[in-house]
Amino acid sequence: MVNQQLLDYIKQELQKGLSQEQIKSALITNGWKENDINEGFAALSNPQSLVPQQTVSSLPGVTVILGQAWLLYKQRWGTFLGVVAVQMLVIVVAIAIGFGGGMGANLIFKNSMAGKIGSSITLTILFFIIIFTSQAWGQIALLYAIKDSREGIGTVEAYRRGWRKILSYWWIMSLMGLIIVGGFILLIIPGIIFSIWFSLALFVLIAEDIKGMNALLKSKEYVKGKWWSVLWYFTFVSMLVFIIVFVSSLFFQSLRIPLIFEIGDFIVWLFLTPLVTTYSFLVYSKLRAIKGEIIFAPIKGQKATFIILGILGTLLIPVILFLFIWYNVF
């Protein structure tokens, strides 16, 4: 049976950098039962263990999940805000470097058009690499900070754990985006359906280490039979965010102080992002608890269907860009 002493010991040893196998071996040597040790590790890997809860048989209301997310947020606010602040500051620095680098290049290559074009292309590529990397890494780090809350990991550790998942994150987001675009071609409705089916894919990647198309399809399995509920959960939090951002924007604009709107917007998103992500992760956790351990085996041809939609989305994007450029230029 799991007790607080066992949990505290495991947490302390994990923070020292010991592996689960090393900790488990030491506990067994000191008389602990293997089942109790495994339950201890399982409890530490579940962020909801910080929140008093009963056996989950049905999805709770949106306000209940929001309340649980707020409780977890208050307990881990330092790490959550630290992760998001690092991500936002990197983006600000990248913008400043891009702006400053552009001005510097114009001065250095003021008599060379080729030099200006070359430096602009280099700066643009570097800018987007930094932005896309920081955005992906920051979101993954935040998910690890939420998932591993019982371990008490800090900002640095969250980023360290997140680094190895960046490529998998990009792959899942690319697949999801292209398939959803392909779905929108089919009279819009399929695109909306796909966006809800695959809304939990990133959580599946981080919590279960399932990658690529399998993460998308397992997300679909969790949502199966609960599509309207999941739509409502995410619609509710989206409306809440919209109201908060709208009201705060009106307030900061009314102050008429230079840069106050930009600073205020930065602060609002700094505080909102961890709360919304925690809320979303708890929605996934509730669905996973209800569905249990799904034995996941994609039906033959299921992947092929979505790959075809992804290819359709891939082909559509350059067509849309071409039509947009043609319309605006000619």
Secondary structure, DSSP 8 states (H G I E B T S, - for coil): ---HHHHHHHHHHHHTT--HHHHHHHHHHTT--HHHHHHHHHHHT-GGGGS-----SS---HHHHHHHHHHHHHHHHHHHHHHHHHHHHHHHHHHHHHHHHHHHHHHHTTT-HHHHHHHHHHHHHHHHHHHHHHHHHHHHHHHHHHHTGGGT--HHHHHHHHGGGHHHHHHHHHHHHHHHHHHHHTTSHHHHHHHHHTTTHHHHHHHH---HHHHHHHHHHHHTT-HHHHHHHHHHHHHHHHHHHHHHHHHHHHH--TTHHHHHHHHHHHHHHHHHHHHHHHHHHHHHHHH-S------TTHHHHHHHHHHHHHHHHHHHHHHHHHHHH-
